[in-house]
Amino acid sequence: MEAKVVSRHSHAKSRGRLIVVEGIDGSGKSTQVHLLDKWLKSLGLRTFFTEWNSSEMVRGIISKGKRKDLLTPTTFSLLHATDFADRYERNIYPLIRAGYFVLADRYIYTAFARDVVRGCAESWVRKVYAFAVKPDVILYFRVPVEIAINRILEGRSKVKYYEAGMDLNLSNDPYESYRIFQGRIMEQYELMNRKDEFVVIDGTMDIEAQQAASRKMIMPLISGVAATTSGRSSNGYRNTQ
Amino acid sequence: MDIEIRSKIKSRPIRFYDEGISYLKQLEVKGRLIVIEGPDGSGRSTNIEMITSKLEADGHAVVTTGLKRSELIGPGILEAKRNLSLGDKTLALFYAADFADRLEHNIIPALRAGYVVLADRYIYTLMARSAVRGISKTWSHRLFGFAIKPDLAFYIDVKAEDLFHRIFQKYGFLDYYESGGDIGLADNLYTSFILYQNRMAGEFRQIKRKYGIIGINGEGSVSEVNADLQRRINDYLHSQT
């Protein structure tokens, strides 16, 4: 039956675990979640990796809308919610129930941050995503905006229109717009950090130190989740590479 | 007549359900939004054509809008419906995104320009379809918190058995989704259609009360049903001038 509010899922019913990484672009979270996936697999656990805006069905529509500049903050929000729901109904929720470690590179908090910055009411966005279970742990990779931006822009000739938040008319210069936009998203993350039980990981530390800190937070979740007998890394659903 | 009527209709603030679209809250609209709901075969399209002609003859500028017509998402929905592995929440959000696109790109601009907007179905059909598929009504209500409250909304009521004959005589076959084929209600499409339409009608009885929708008896002849609708619309428009 439908969950009306975001609630921590019952471990009795759903034996798996949901691990979420959040942070602004360039915070290093994708590298970290990749290493977490490798680690959990090496322990013989079944894992599933899912990332934001990756449902085949919705992606075509979103990119068409982006090309034609047709997206408003509300349609932008709802299309990303559709993408999320598709991955949620198809993979995330059934696999948690089946005992998997589901690793999500961005989750509902990304929507809360981006949609609010684009001008949607926060209370509305939260209601739209009310069906999503609360993660067991949310690792928030905190990095100063300037460092994150330099990581992203290094070796890139341009930033894309929506990626830079150009639809918000923050600046005519895409780089300046990107800076302001990422700064505002960071503000939203910091506000959520107070109420949504984030675990803050210092994203300026070296990669190994961040990974060690992340694993320490996940360790307590491992007991009680059965490993596969052979310890093989294939989960039969999707290669996470 | 034209100038006389329209000059008497004053601008007023846009009225949303719930939170509304926060970045559009300051808008003023001049036009009127009239919604015609009813199942396939209830005579919606015929009535909308007749009402349009009458309103235009009386000097009103009219635009019509329906579901599945957004430039952004429309074709994607048809494709998605064929892909039956789509989850119910995913589909609900997909339809909501499509509706939002039409709301912001067609309905609101037309209302600002002073048009009478005739909506061939509205959020109520989307809510009823979701409810029949087990989705929380509270969630649907909150999801559509961004929609505009219509000035007038009608539901054309026709018995399921009569709908069946009307549709079959006109097209020679039933629409799979409109017959609830995706829910697995019966071993044949006729029984499924009757059960599904009765459930939809049951949801609409509640929706009519909750959202103040006027029930129209759709069992009569086309001209009888249309005369009933025209009279109510005329009464409303005259009460506004």
Chai-1 contact restraints between the chains, C-beta under 6 A:
chainA,res_idxA,chainB,res_idxB,connection_type,confidence,min_distance_angstrom,max_distance_angstrom,comment,restraint_id
A,E2,B,S136,contact,1.0,0.0,6.0,A-B,restraint_1
A,K4,B,S136,contact,1.0,0.0,6.0,A-B,restraint_2
A,K4,B,T138,contact,1.0,0.0,6.0,A-B,restraint_3
A,I61,B,I73,contact,1.0,0.0,6.0,A-B,restraint_4
A,I61,B,G76,contact,1.0,0.0,6.0,A-B,restraint_5
A,G65,B,L72,contact,1.0,0.0,6.0,A-B,restraint_6
A,L70,B,L72,contact,1.0,0.0,6.0,A-B,restraint_7
A,T72,B,E104,contact,1.0,0.0,6.0,A-B,restraint_8
A,T74,B,I21,contact,1.0,0.0,6.0,A-B,restraint_9
A,T74,B,A100,contact,1.0,0.0,6.0,A-B,restraint_10
A,T74,B,F146,contact,1.0,0.0,6.0,A-B,restraint_11
A,T75,B,A97,contact,1.0,0.0,6.0,A-B,restraint_12
A,T75,B,A100,contact,1.0,0.0,6.0,A-B,restraint_13
A,T75,B,D101,contact,1.0,0.0,6.0,A-B,restraint_14
A,L78,B,L93,contact,1.0,0.0,6.0,A-B,restraint_15
A,L78,B,A96,contact,1.0,0.0,6.0,A-B,restraint_16
A,L78,B,A97,contact,1.0,0.0,6.0,A-B,restraint_17
A,L78,B,A100,contact,1.0,0.0,6.0,A-B,restraint_18
A,L79,B,A97,contact,1.0,0.0,6.0,A-B,restraint_19
A,A81,B,L93,contact,1.0,0.0,6.0,A-B,restraint_20
A,T82,B,T90,contact,1.0,0.0,6.0,A-B,restraint_21
A,T82,B,L93,contact,1.0,0.0,6.0,A-B,restraint_22
A,T82,B,F94,contact,1.0,0.0,6.0,A-B,restraint_23
A,T82,B,A97,contact,1.0,0.0,6.0,A-B,restraint_24
A,A85,B,K89,contact,1.0,0.0,6.0,A-B,restraint_25
A,A85,B,T90,contact,1.0,0.0,6.0,A-B,restraint_26
A,A85,B,L93,contact,1.0,0.0,6.0,A-B,restraint_27
A,D86,B,T90,contact,1.0,0.0,6.0,A-B,restraint_28
A,E89,B,G87,contact,1.0,0.0,6.0,A-B,restraint_29
A,E89,B,K89,contact,1.0,0.0,6.0,A-B,restraint_30
A,E89,B,T90,contact,1.0,0.0,6.0,A-B,restraint_31
A,G119,B,Y23,contact,1.0,0.0,6.0,A-B,restraint_32
A,A121,B,E19,contact,1.0,0.0,6.0,A-B,restraint_33
A,A121,B,S22,contact,1.0,0.0,6.0,A-B,restraint_34
A,W124,B,E19,contact,1.0,0.0,6.0,A-B,restraint_35
A,W124,B,G145,contact,1.0,0.0,6.0,A-B,restraint_36
A,K127,B,R142,contact,1.0,0.0,6.0,A-B,restraint_37
A,V128,B,L143,contact,1.0,0.0,6.0,A-B,restraint_38
A,F131,B,K89,contact,1.0,0.0,6.0,A-B,restraint_39
